[in-house]
Amino acid sequence: MHSIKNIVKGCGDKLTNLNLASNMISGQGIELIIEDLIQNGTLKHLDLGVLETSMRKNSLGVSGAVCLSSLLVRNKTLESLAVNDNDFGAEGGEAIGLALA
């Protein structure tokens, strides 16, 4: 995740699409890059879901859902977010739902 953080930070406002689907990212992992994603003023599409044919998946859990909630509240350019099969549970789903409201 440190390498991804460096890439995200280095792209600055050139980053519009970020596909991190099926990369075995945890809640701790997303925490490392969330501030950079929040501050990005051009990010439109973020995929943290699972690719159809992949056996690997991200598992952000509740802590990852809370991080994503921060992104949803503060980043006004995001148009699409894929988070299928991330083990959010009811608490994580509630955090994301509140952010979207």
Secondary structure, DSSP 8 states (H G I E B T S, - for coil): -HHHHHHHHHHGGG--EEE-TTS--BHHHHHHHHHHHHH-SS--EEE-S--TT-S---B-HHHHHHHHHHHHHH-SS--EEE--S---HHHHHHHHHHHH-
